[in-house]
Amino acid sequence: MTILAEWNIEEAERVYGVSRWGGGYFQIGENGNVHITPDPKNPGVRIDFKAVIDEIHEEGVQLPVVVRFHDILRSQVANLNTIFADTIKEAEYQGEYQGVYPVKVNQMREVVEEIVDAGQPFNYGLEAGSKAELLTVLAMNTNEDSLTILNGYKDAEFMQLALLGRKLGRKVVVVVEKYSELLLLVRVSKELGVEPIIGVRAKMTVKGRGKWESSGGERAKFGLTIAEIIKTARYLDEQGMSHCLKLLHFHIGSQLTDIRAVKEAISEGARIYAELHKMGFKLDYVDVGGGLGIDYDGSNSTNESSRNYSMQEYVSDVVYGMKEVCDLEGVPHPNLVSESGRAITAHHSCVVTEIVGEIRSNSAEIATQAEEGEHVFVKNIRELEDTFDEQINMQEVYNDASQWKEQALDAFKLRVLSLEELGKIETMYWRIMTRLKAHYANAEYVPEELQELDYSLSSQYLANFSVFQSAADTWAIDQLLPVVPLTRMHEKPEVNCSLVDITCDSDGKIDQFTIGREITDVIPMHSLRKDESYYVGLFLTGAYQDVMGDMHNLFGRLNEVHIFSYDDDPQDFYIEEVVKGSSVEDVLNIMQYNPKAMASDVKRLIDRHVASGNMNPREGVRWTDFYENCLSGYTYLKTSS
């Protein structure tokens, strides 16, 4: 990882890549702070993230926080729908676009409400994959011209809820995932006397690219084989319900990295649609599923955390690919549906945390002057340090220092070396490694073993958050999320570090970063200053991270701050809402504890100590109040800021 001696905003952009993954919404300002342009079509409205943090503090909201930029959410909804509409017009495509947002990507009420409202002019609908989600979308999606797509496995109650939507005049489409669901749906619909709108999901032979490529292919969890689709269509014909079959659905995976997979899927799906139409089943819709990726690492490549295409290219391949097959087959152009959730929500949400400490292997030193009778290992490593500048073969220096450190540890275990002597060896060893790192800093060739020095000598910045709550995918599936300092990027960063969280779990860390065009295990950050807060942002967390976190160590949901842009405000924004995160009481209740009973038990113990004279009454009251206040407080660390 090379950082230029001359540092400026352009170099900061090269290192942190904010504009590459920022989607036009995030940039580095000339003052070194992250800036937000909530609507790239209106660049005059520009928000300084430091001003947002300052107002968060003024509102008395404790960090860490989730910051939601609702204008970004609305912008992404408009972008997707506008690009589809423009491309359909340009291609002279005869169908329309009617997209749906899959609520599983982020089920938060504020998010779904904003999407529904922003999507109203486009008749943009919702998708549900569970009974709880279906109950939600029935209440939220009140636009009778938009679609409600129902995926996932279903029981009789699920089918009844879907038919309730039909009774309410909604375009509720039940997508059949397995043949037995069809039999259940037909039975329930006849019992209730309500005609369903039916879709079938095809099990595609095409596989996606990336982490979720197993969503397609013969071993896919969902979908009907070609034989089952034909059997489904014929069964509906027998039941006098062939007119109810309106939609073909397919999905080959989330976060598709390679546009070729999209092209192949459209070609195969369009052929299935055309053949069904020729068989007499006049479908109105083809649902191309989800998969529209985002560029987490800014590389615009087929890396698992990237994509090698734009939203425009994705839409063009869907529209033109479907048109080409339909024209060749002589069938009508169907209305197009997509279920793009990640691309809609990822950019609008980020996690802001504060660095509360630094952990370094070589942070402490003890005096290492020579003493009479000291062990030969101590003498050897001291001599190596004293003659460092005279050494010719630096590889040999590294080998000798490493060997003596290992031997010293073995000698200590065998009671040959004292704790004091081991501490001296450790101190001198790390000083030698630091000098070796400086020696090779600008070298063209660095021996393989010494390439590890960057990592072993790097710091760990302790961040006040939980990876398992706020960035679960970085731990579970090695998902890259952009991590950047929110301020001081006009200054040259001096510290290479990884991030560790405040959980009692060794996996609670982030040690994969995108620097320039490379994936590294450390990221350059700025030195911590006494009495000055240092803020870090985890970006693109709006998809899945907001809703998939667990309560490891009983760290609960974060406080949320909802930001809206406002051109007439001096700062170009205002805080529209603050949503309080989990208190300790909240997470204890979820785990089936009784906080009131716990407080009563502790008070009883304190009263006992007061009665026995071990604690005075005033002190007992203070400790009782303190315990109860902690129960009602935030689950994260309180910082000086």
C-alpha positions, 0 to 999 in steps of 0.5 A: 500500500503506497501513500504519496509523501505529498498529500491532497484531496486527490490522493485521499480520493485515490486511497479511500475511493469515496467517489468510486463507491459513492454512487454520486452521493458521497464525495470528499470535500475540500475541507477533508470531510465527507460530503453528501449530495442527496440528489446528484441532479441538484449539486447545489445542495451539499451536506457536510457530514461533520455538520450532521455529527455536530447536530447529532450531539446537539440533539443529545443522541449518543453514538454509535448511530445509523444515519439515514439520508431519505433523499438518497432513498427517494433518488434511487427509486426515481433513478431505477424507474426513470431509467426503465421508462426512458429505455423502454421508450428508446427501444420502442418496447411495447410493455411497461415497467412495474417494479417492486421493492423486496421488503426483506432487504430492509423491512424498517417501517421508515424505509418502506414508507419512504419507498412507497411514497417515492414510488407512487408516481411510478406505480412501484410496488412491494414484494413479500416472502413471509407471512409477517411481510405479507401482513406488512405490505397489505397495510403499506401498499395501498396503490391499486395500480401497483403490484404486490408480489408474493414469493417464498413458501406458503401455507393456507393462511398465507393464501387466504391473506393473499386473497384478502388483498384481491378482495381489497382490489389489489394486484396481489400475485401469488408466485408458485414456488412448488407444485403442491402450492398450486393445489393449495391455492386453487383449493383455497381460492375456490372455497373463498370464491376469490380469483387469484393472480398466479405467477410461476417461478422457473428454476433456471439453468443459468447461474448467477456470478458471485456469492449467491450463484447457487440461487440458480441452477438445478439445485436452486432452493426455489422454483419449478422445473420446465416439466412442472411449469407445463404441468402447472399451466395444464392443471390451471387449464383443467380447472378453468383458471388458465386466465389466472396465470399472469406472471413468469418469475425467475431469479439467479442470485443477489448482487450479480457481479457479471452482466453476462449472467443477466444477459443469459438469464434474460435470454432463457427467461424470455424463451420460456415466456414465449413458449408459454404464450404459444401454448395459449397462456397469455402472461402479462408480466415477466419478473426478472427477480433481483440481482442488480448489484452495487459497487461496494469496493469501487473497482467496477469489476467482477469481484464479489463485492463489485459489479462490472456494469451500471444501472443503465446497462443492466436495464438496457440488457433487460429491455433489449434482451426481452424485446429481441427474443419476443420479436424473434418468436412473434409474441407480445412484449410483456410488462417487466417487473424487477425486484431490486432491493440492494440497489435501492437501499444500500446507499441511503444508510451508514453507521457512524461510530467513534474510535475510543482507543488504539491497540498496538503490539509494540505500544509499551516499552521497558528499559533495556540497558545491559545488566550483569548476569543477563541471559545470552538471548538478551545480549544477542538481540541487544547487539543486533539492535545496536549494530542495525545500521551496520547490517548488510543483509536485512533478511538475516536481521529479521531471521535472527530477531525472530528466532531469538524471540521464539527461543526466548519464549520457550526458555521462559516456559522452561523457567530459564528466562525471567519475566523481566528478561522476556519483556526486554527481548520483546521490547527490542524485537519490536524496535527492530521490526519497526526499523526494518519496516522503515528500511523497506518502506520505499524498496522495489522488492520486499522479501515475503516474510517481511511483507507481513510487517505492515500487518503485524506492526499495524494498530487496531482502532477500537470502534464503539459498535458491534460488527454482529449488530451493524455489519453482520455480513463482514463477519458472516460472508466476508462482505466488503463495506466501505470504511472511511474517516469522516473528517481530516482527509485533507491530512495525510494518514499516519497509522495503518490499522484494522477496526475492532469492535467492543464485543468480547469476540475475536471475530468482532473486527473488520480487517478487509478494506479497499484501498486504491484498487486493492483489497488490503488487511489494513487501512490508513487512518489518522493519529488519535488526538487527545481531547478530539473525537475521531469519527469513522463511517461504515457506508452502504449498510442500508441493504440487509445490515440494518435488519440482519444484526444479532445481539451478541454480548447484548448490544442492541439496535443503534440510535437512528437519525433521519436526515432530509435535505433542505436548500433554505437551511444554512447547512442544507439539511435538517434532522427529521426524526430521531429513533431511539435504539435499544436500551439495556432493558429492551435487550434483556426483555427479549432474552426473557429477563425481567429488568424490574425484578433484577432491579428489585433483587439488587436493591434488596442486596444493597439494603442488606449491606446498608443494614449490616453497616457495610454501606451507608444509606446515602451510598446505598441510594446512589448505587440503587439509582445507578443500577436502575439508570444503567438498565434504562441506558444505551447498550454501547459505551458512553464517550466523552463527546 
